[in-house]
Amino acid sequence: MVTNHYVRNYLDMRKIKTIQDVVDWGLCVGCGACVYACNRKAVSLDNIDTIGIRPRFDKAICQDCIECLTICPGYITDANLNYKNHSTEVESSHLIGPTLEIWEGYAADQELRYRASSGGVLSALALYCLEEKKMGFVQHTGVNPSKPWMNRTVQSRNKDDLLACAGSRYAPSSPCDSLNLIEQSDKPCIFIGKPCDTAAVTMLRKNRSKLDEKLGLVLTFFCAGPPCTQGTLDLLRQLDIRPDQVNELRYRGYGWPGNFTVHYNNEAAQKSLTYKESWGKLAQYHRSFRCHLCPDGLGELADISCGDAWHRYTNNGNPGISLVMVRSQKGREILHGAVKAGYLHMEKSDSSEVLAAQGLPERRKEVFGRLLAMKLLFIPTPNLVGFSLLKCWMESPLSIKLRTILGTLRRLILRGLWHSNPVY
């Protein structure tokens, strides 16, 4: 009886009960949704260089409150929440999710296309919504001017604003922290975030009618997981540049895919690394384990998602081509309107091109095995619903299955992820 009681207590301690548990078990994605969702203003955000953006809770106010859990994409991501997809025209693939249409293309504005990471489609769609649909602003991520190696949430209202924020930002971001600005806007607005950010927005809008009303368009980009700030600091160290010397820092853009480029010493000097050199180190050493559990790198819960059409890349000076996946009827209307108005050049594509261009569907095949490894160590797992994870897992050969499970067990043990790790 004593043994059974001890086991029950032990297992009970290894469950997610509050959003603090999500943070302590390393499942937080740093989206900032809990800051917006907390009506009692008991949540703030910190950027921890070696981890990422994480919420800090006023324990005297929060206590055992579980309201934030209902909208936390680190705890739950439900692909079925994309209630906008009711059309019988949907092409559904268990590896890429349901789509209304798939395209390849780029921004007609050559400056947008050149500065962007891969074709400038998101920037062009946002500009179309601002200029032609008269939406209020674009809420997305931009550079922190006082610390150019970090991000901040910004609101863009014109082309110049969008140009200033064009290109990937491979550092932590929390664009959901200011959703109240969209809710309070007198016009519909555009939201651009990571797939996990758009998952949070989807959950929030179902219970917040004002937010739902003011979300004119939700966009996302293909994402393999944002590195923590330490990743960028390590790249600066490799280039022998101190953070206090940095005036401007670009991860990509100004060509496809563009270089990691740093202007420093009052812009009198600059150094760079190739995309392969910089992203290779950022991806290998500085992404959180939670990102390796994400089945939604292609952004099923947005109106439109897009990313690099890598199968078209030949290092010939092409300024960029994007794959574009239309996930909702609203997204379809906006995309077609942008093409008709001359903001985009598009050609039809299909799911086979997505699979040829992107490795993210292959990662989805491994998520079931990673979750299984966590369960073997009694580690709490996120609730990932509607992604056909078992079906994807069954497509992998036995050797990959074994490597995934054993590799995950090794990572969990060596990184100390088999137990709770309070960050505060």
PEZIUR-V581873 format. One record per residue. RES is the residue in three letters. SS is DSSP state (H for helix, E for strand, L for the rest). PSI is psi in radians with two decimals (* if undefined). OMEGA is omega in whole degrees, 0 to 359 (* if undefined). Layout:
RES:SS:PSI:OMEGA
RES:SS:PSI:OMEGA
//
This chain:
MET:L:-0.75:179
VAL:H:-0.73:180
THR:H:-0.78:179
ASN:H:-0.70:179
HIS:H:-0.73:179
TYR:H:-0.75:180
VAL:H:-0.77:180
ARG:H:-0.76:179
ASN:H:-0.71:180
TYR:H:-0.81:180
LEU:H:-0.62:179
ASP:H:-0.60:179
MET:H:-0.32:184
ARG:L:0.68:177
LYS:L:2.68:176
ILE:L:1.99:180
LYS:L:-0.59:179
THR:L:2.98:180
ILE:H:-0.38:174
GLN:H:-0.63:177
ASP:H:-0.64:178
VAL:H:-0.76:179
VAL:H:-0.84:186
ASP:H:-0.48:178
TRP:L:0.15:175
GLY:L:0.44:182
LEU:L:-0.10:181
CYS:L:2.44:178
VAL:L:-0.05:175
GLY:L:0.52:185
CYS:L:-0.44:181
GLY:L:0.06:183
ALA:H:-0.58:182
CYS:H:-0.49:176
VAL:H:-0.81:179
TYR:H:-0.69:188
ALA:H:-0.43:184
CYS:L:1.89:180
ASN:L:-0.26:182
ARG:L:0.11:176
LYS:L:0.75:183
ALA:L:0.14:184
VAL:E:2.34:173
SER:E:2.98:183
LEU:E:2.46:173
ASP:E:2.52:171
ASN:E:1.94:179
ILE:E:2.03:190
ASP:L:-0.71:186
THR:L:-0.03:183
ILE:L:-0.99:185
GLY:E:-2.98:176
ILE:E:2.25:181
ARG:E:2.53:179
PRO:E:2.57:173
ARG:E:2.28:187
PHE:E:2.44:172
ASP:L:1.73:188
LYS:H:-0.53:180
ALA:H:-0.51:179
ILE:H:-0.79:185
CYS:H:-0.86:183
GLN:L:-2.07:182
ASP:L:0.42:180
CYS:L:2.37:181
ILE:L:0.20:183
GLU:H:-0.72:182
CYS:H:-0.46:180
LEU:H:-0.53:185
THR:H:-0.27:181
ILE:H:0.28:184
CYS:L:1.96:180
PRO:L:-0.28:173
GLY:L:-0.50:181
TYR:L:-0.68:181
ILE:E:2.35:172
THR:E:2.06:186
ASP:E:1.88:180
ALA:H:-0.41:181
ASN:H:-0.18:181
LEU:H:-0.14:177
ASN:L:1.30:186
TYR:L:-0.13:182
LYS:L:-0.32:183
ASN:L:1.61:178
HIS:L:0.01:185
SER:L:2.51:176
THR:L:-0.12:181
GLU:L:-0.05:185
VAL:L:2.26:171
GLU:E:2.06:185
SER:L:2.27:176
SER:L:2.33:182
HIS:L:-0.26:179
LEU:L:-0.43:182
ILE:L:-0.13:180
GLY:L:3.02:182
PRO:L:2.42:177
THR:E:2.56:173
LEU:L:-0.69:180
GLU:E:2.68:174
ILE:E:2.30:183
TRP:E:2.90:167
GLU:E:2.43:180
GLY:E:-2.83:186
TYR:E:2.91:179
ALA:E:2.41:177
ALA:L:-0.54:177
ASP:L:1.99:187
GLN:H:-0.51:178
GLU:H:-0.75:176
LEU:H:-0.79:182
ARG:H:-0.74:183
TYR:H:-0.71:183
ARG:H:-0.42:185
ALA:L:3.04:182
SER:L:-0.69:185
SER:L:1.27:175
GLY:L:-0.38:176
GLY:L:0.39:184
VAL:H:-0.78:180
LEU:H:-0.75:179
SER:H:-0.71:180
ALA:H:-0.71:177
LEU:H:-0.74:179
ALA:H:-0.74:180
LEU:H:-0.71:176
TYR:H:-0.77:181
CYS:H:-0.62:179
LEU:H:-0.80:188
GLU:H:-0.71:186
GLU:L:-0.64:181
LYS:L:-0.07:176
LYS:L:0.68:175
MET:L:2.83:190
GLY:L:-0.99:180
PHE:L:2.97:176
VAL:E:2.15:174
GLN:E:2.10:183
HIS:E:-2.81:185
THR:E:2.38:177
GLY:E:3.07:182
VAL:E:2.53:172
ASN:L:1.95:187
PRO:L:-0.48:180
SER:L:-0.37:177
LYS:L:1.45:189
PRO:L:-0.21:176
TRP:L:0.04:179
MET:L:2.94:182
ASN:E:2.92:170
ARG:E:2.80:177
THR:E:2.28:184
VAL:E:2.87:175
GLN:E:2.07:180
SER:E:2.39:184
ARG:L:-0.06:181
ASN:L:3.14:184
LYS:H:-0.72:180
ASP:H:-0.72:177
ASP:H:-0.77:182
LEU:H:-0.69:178
LEU:H:-0.66:181
ALA:H:-0.42:183
CYS:H:0.05:183
ALA:L:2.56:179
GLY:L:2.71:182
SER:L:2.62:175
ARG:L:1.62:185
TYR:L:1.13:179
ALA:L:2.85:183
PRO:L:2.51:177
SER:L:2.70:183
SER:L:1.09:187
PRO:H:-0.19:178
CYS:H:-0.15:184
ASP:H:-0.33:183
SER:H:0.52:179
LEU:H:-0.35:177
ASN:H:-0.50:178
LEU:H:-0.66:175
ILE:H:-0.77:180
GLU:H:-0.62:183
GLN:H:-0.10:182
SER:L:2.59:177
ASP:L:-0.01:178
LYS:L:2.76:172
PRO:L:2.63:183
CYS:E:2.90:179
ILE:E:2.36:175
PHE:E:2.27:175
ILE:E:2.16:179
GLY:E:3.12:175
LYS:L:2.85:177
PRO:H:-0.67:178
CYS:H:-0.58:176
ASP:H:-0.75:180
THR:H:-0.49:174
ALA:H:-0.73:177
ALA:H:-0.77:180
VAL:H:-0.72:180
THR:H:-0.73:178
MET:H:-0.70:182
LEU:H:-0.73:187
ARG:H:-0.36:180
LYS:L:-0.45:180
ASN:L:0.02:180
ARG:L:1.63:188
SER:H:-0.62:180
LYS:H:-0.72:177
LEU:H:-0.79:180
ASP:H:-0.71:181
GLU:H:-0.64:186
LYS:H:-0.07:176
LEU:E:1.63:181
GLY:E:-0.55:180
LEU:E:2.38:178
VAL:E:2.08:183
LEU:E:2.62:174
THR:E:2.94:180
PHE:E:2.72:177
PHE:L:2.37:188
CYS:L:2.28:175
ALA:L:0.07:178
GLY:L:2.21:181
PRO:L:2.34:175
PRO:E:2.75:175
CYS:L:2.93:183
THR:H:-0.57:181
GLN:H:-0.52:178
GLY:H:-0.82:179
THR:H:-0.72:178
LEU:H:-0.63:177
ASP:H:-0.64:177
LEU:H:-0.70:177
LEU:H:-0.71:179
ARG:H:-0.68:178
GLN:H:-0.61:179
LEU:L:0.03:180
ASP:L:0.79:178
ILE:L:2.25:176
ARG:L:2.55:178
PRO:H:-0.66:182
ASP:H:-0.11:176
GLN:H:-0.25:189
VAL:E:2.25:174
ASN:E:-0.60:180
GLU:E:2.47:180
LEU:E:2.16:177
ARG:E:2.39:177
TYR:L:-0.61:182
ARG:L:-3.02:176
GLY:L:3.11:188
TYR:L:0.93:185
GLY:L:2.91:184
TRP:L:2.09:359
PRO:L:-0.14:182
GLY:L:2.84:183
ASN:L:2.78:166
PHE:E:1.97:189
THR:E:2.32:181
VAL:E:2.18:170
HIS:E:2.31:185
TYR:E:3.04:184
ASN:L:0.98:180
ASN:L:0.65:176
GLU:L:0.26:178
ALA:L:-0.29:182
ALA:E:2.78:175
GLN:E:2.63:175
LYS:E:2.79:182
SER:E:2.81:171
LEU:E:2.64:176
THR:L:2.82:177
TYR:H:-0.73:180
LYS:H:-0.72:180
GLU:H:-0.81:185
SER:H:-0.90:182
TRP:H:-0.58:178
GLY:H:-0.77:180
LYS:H:-0.69:179
LEU:H:-0.77:184
ALA:H:-0.62:186
GLN:H:-0.62:190
TYR:H:-0.25:195
HIS:L:0.22:174
ARG:E:2.58:181
SER:L:2.72:179
PHE:H:-0.59:180
ARG:H:-0.59:179
CYS:H:-0.50:178
HIS:H:-0.17:177
LEU:H:-0.04:187
CYS:L:2.15:176
PRO:L:0.02:190
ASP:L:0.70:179
GLY:L:-0.34:181
LEU:L:0.08:169
GLY:L:1.16:181
GLU:L:-0.39:190
LEU:L:0.19:176
ALA:L:2.98:173
ASP:L:-0.67:178
ILE:E:2.40:173
SER:E:2.58:179
CYS:E:2.84:181
GLY:E:-3.02:185
ASP:E:2.33:170
ALA:L:1.22:188
TRP:H:-0.44:179
HIS:H:-0.19:177
ARG:H:-0.07:186
TYR:L:2.26:180
THR:L:0.19:179
ASN:L:0.79:181
ASN:L:0.32:181
GLY:L:-0.02:176
ASN:L:2.18:184
PRO:L:0.00:173
GLY:L:2.44:176
ILE:L:2.36:180
SER:E:2.53:164
LEU:E:2.41:184
VAL:E:2.12:180
MET:E:2.01:180
VAL:E:2.07:187
ARG:L:-0.25:183
SER:L:2.88:178
GLN:H:-0.67:177
LYS:H:-0.74:178
GLY:H:-0.69:179
ARG:H:-0.78:181
GLU:H:-0.76:180
ILE:H:-0.78:181
LEU:H:-0.84:181
HIS:H:-0.66:178
GLY:H:-0.71:180
ALA:H:-0.65:177
VAL:H:-0.81:181
LYS:H:-0.63:181
ALA:L:-0.04:175
GLY:L:0.31:178
TYR:L:-0.38:184
LEU:E:2.60:167
HIS:E:2.16:186
MET:E:2.57:171
GLU:E:2.55:182
LYS:E:2.51:176
SER:L:-2.97:180
ASP:L:3.14:186
SER:H:-0.52:180
SER:H:-0.56:178
GLU:H:-0.61:176
VAL:H:-0.78:180
LEU:H:-0.58:179
ALA:H:-0.53:187
ALA:H:-0.51:192
GLN:L:2.45:175
GLY:L:-0.09:182
LEU:H:-0.65:176
PRO:H:-0.58:177
GLU:H:-0.62:178
ARG:H:-0.62:179
ARG:H:-0.56:180
LYS:H:-0.44:186
GLU:H:-0.21:187
VAL:H:-0.72:180
PHE:H:-0.76:180
GLY:H:-0.66:178
ARG:H:-0.71:177
LEU:H:-0.67:179
LEU:H:-0.75:178
ALA:H:-0.70:178
MET:H:-0.72:180
LYS:H:-0.57:178
LEU:H:-0.48:178
LEU:L:0.18:180
PHE:L:0.65:177
ILE:L:2.33:178
PRO:L:2.46:181
THR:L:2.66:174
PRO:L:2.70:176
ASN:E:1.87:182
LEU:E:1.84:190
VAL:E:2.42:171
GLY:L:0.26:182
PHE:L:0.11:178
SER:L:0.79:187
LEU:H:-0.69:179
LEU:H:-0.73:179
LYS:H:-0.72:178
CYS:H:-0.74:181
TRP:H:-0.67:183
MET:H:-0.29:179
GLU:L:-0.28:182
SER:L:2.50:176
PRO:L:2.81:183
LEU:H:-0.66:181
SER:H:-0.70:179
ILE:H:-0.69:179
LYS:H:-0.83:181
LEU:H:-0.74:180
ARG:H:-0.68:180
THR:H:-0.84:182
ILE:H:-0.86:182
LEU:H:-0.69:179
GLY:H:-0.67:179
THR:H:-0.74:177
LEU:H:-0.77:180
ARG:H:-0.78:181
ARG:H:-0.76:181
LEU:H:-0.72:182
ILE:H:-0.84:183
LEU:H:-0.57:180
ARG:L:-0.02:181
GLY:L:0.46:182
LEU:L:0.01:181
TRP:L:-0.10:177
HIS:L:2.88:179
SER:L:2.43:180
ASN:L:1.49:178
PRO:L:2.30:182
VAL:L:-0.17:178
TYR:L:*:*
//
